[in-house]
Amino acid sequence: MFLVGLTGGIATGKSTVSAIFQENNIPIIDADKIAYSVVEPGKPAYLKLREEFGSGIFDDENGGVLIREKLGQMVFSDPEVRKKVNSITHPLIRKEIKAQIWKHFCSGARFVLLDLPFTKEQQLTRLQKRNNYDEETAQKRIAAQMPLEQKVQRATHVVNNSGSPEDTRAQVEAIIAELKSSNLYLIVRGFIVTVGLLTVLAAGCIISYL
């Protein structure tokens, strides 16, 4: 199964492209929707946020829903709050993304579109955690990131939506047709299944030996 990553600059039409994939019955894994779902009332991240930050960021007169604007203000103004919120929500978001990938793999999907937008704050947190940067260093790294033109050069497929909506649709549907016609996903699927079988056999040998 292919994992097709969707990227692009701000206001470059990613939502339009994603919608066309969905119209063609291609599974979509939307990180934004997952981020919303993990903090629904009663869920573990919701309960943990409530425990950490109190009831002030929740609308108890409207079912106790999280008031994202209030939490956002806290996250933007305090790096420690941002780290705490990310430590609560990000593991659950990643877990759900992996679960959805596995579900689509087991259902026989040829490819899945991963819509994984990273905000500047998420990029900061990721760099600080992964590379042990302070915030100033991480900011400089982000500022020096690859410009969109270079991303275009490295992408396997590019959609130029500077023309009409019909032109954009034609480009996206051509990409979908190309992906559907490829049999490379069978090689990936066969490799994963083989590794899985070998792992089971190895475990069986170990158990028998013990």
N, C-alpha and C positions, 0 to 999 in steps of 0.2 A: 504494500500500500504506500502510495506517495503521500508525503505531508507537504502541501503547497502553502508556503508562507506568503501572506499579503502585506506589503509594506509600501511606504510612500510618504511624502511630506504632508504637512497640514493642509487640509482643504484641497486634496488632489483627486478626490473622487473614489476613495477606497470603499465607502459604503455602497456606492453605485455598482462597483465591480462585484462586491460580495453579494449584493442582491441578485445580480445576473447569474452567479454561480448557484444561488439558492433556487432560482427559477428553473434551473436545469437539473434539479434534484441532487445536487452535490452537497454532501454533509458539510456543515459549517460549525467550527468551534470558535465561538465568540467570547474572548476573554472578558470583555466589558460586561456581557450578560452574566457570566459566571461570577464576576466580582460583585455584581448586584445580588446574585442568588445566595452567596455564602453569608451575607449579613441580613438575611430575612429573619423576622422575629422568631425566636425559639431555637435558631441554629447555633452551633458551638461558637462561631466567630461573633455573632450577635451578643451572646451571653457574656463572652469574654470582654468585648468592648464595653458593655454595660457595667461589668465589674470594675474595669480599669478607669473609666471616665465618668461614671455616674449617669443619672437620668437626664442631665442637661442637654444631651445631644440626641434625645429621643422624643418623639411626639406621642406622649402617652394618651392624648385625647384622640389619637387617630390610629389606634391599634399598636402603639409603641414602635412605630417604624423609625428607622435611623434617619436623622436629619442630616443629609450629606453635606449641605452647605456649612453647617456648624462644624462638623468634623473636618471638612476641608480647610476652614479657616485655622483650626488648631494645627493641622498637619503642615500647612504652609508657613506658619509663624514659629513653629517649634520643632527643630530637628529630632529631638528626643521623642516627641509625640509621634512624628512620622515613622521613626524606627519601630516604636511599639506597635503602631497600627499595622505596619507592614509585616512585623513578626507574627501577628495574629492572623492576618488575612491571606498573605501570600502562600504559605504552605498549603492551605485548603484550596486555593485557586489552582495551584500546580497539581494537586492531587486530583481535582475534578477534570482538569485538562487531560491528564494521563488516562483517567478512567474513560473519558469520551473517545480518546484515540483508540484504546483497546476495544471498546464497544464496536466502533466502526470497522476495526480490523477483523474482529470476529464475525461481523455481519457480511464480510466479503467486499467491502467498499474498495474501489480501485484507488481512490485518492480522497483526501479530506483537505478543505481549506482552513488554514489556521489564521484567524484574524486576531493578532496579538499586539495591539497598540501599546507602546511604552510612553508614558508621560515623562516629562523631564524629571519629575520627582522620583519616579520608579527607576530611571536610569541612574540618578544620583545614588539611590540606596543600593542598587546592584553593584555599582563600581566601588562604593565604600566598603561593602561587605566582601566582595570578591577579591579586591586588590588592596584592601586595608588603607584606602586613601582617606585623607581628611576631606571635608566638604569643598574647600577651596581648590584642592587638586582635582577632585572629581568634576567640579564645574569647568575647569580648564580643559579636561579631557573631552567633555561633552562638546565644548565650544570648538575643539579641534577635530570633531568627528568628520567622517567622510561626507562630502557634499552630495546632494541628490544626483548630480550629474555622474559622479563616480558609481553610485549605487545602480544607476541605470546601466552603466557599462558592465557591471558584474551580474546583473539579473539574468536569469535564463529566459524570461519573457517580460516584455514591457508593454504596458497599455498607455497610449498617448491620448488623453481625453480632452485635448485642446480643441477638437472638432465638435461635430454634432453628437447628440446622444445616440443616434443610429450608428455613427462611426465607432463610438466607444463599444456599443453592444456587439458590433460585428467583430471587433478585435478580441473581445473577451470570449465570444462563442467560438472563434477560431482556435483559441488556446484550449478551451474545454474539449473541442473535437480532437485536437492533437493529443491531449492527455488521455482521453478515452480510447484512442486508437493504439496507444503504446502498450506493449506487453512486458515492459521492464518491471512493473509491479509484481508480476508472477515470480520473478527471480528473488525479489525482496521477500515476498511471502514464503516462498519455498525455503529460503535461508533461515527465516525465523522459525518456521515449523520444524526444520531439521535440527536446529540448535535446541529447540524445546524438547524434541524426542530424545536427543542425545543426553540432555540434562536428566530427563526422567530415567533413562537407562542407566546412567552413571549412578544416580541415587539408588536405583534398584540393586546395582552391584554392591554398593557400599552397605546397604541394609543386609543383603545376603551374607556379605563377608563378616559383618558384625554378629 
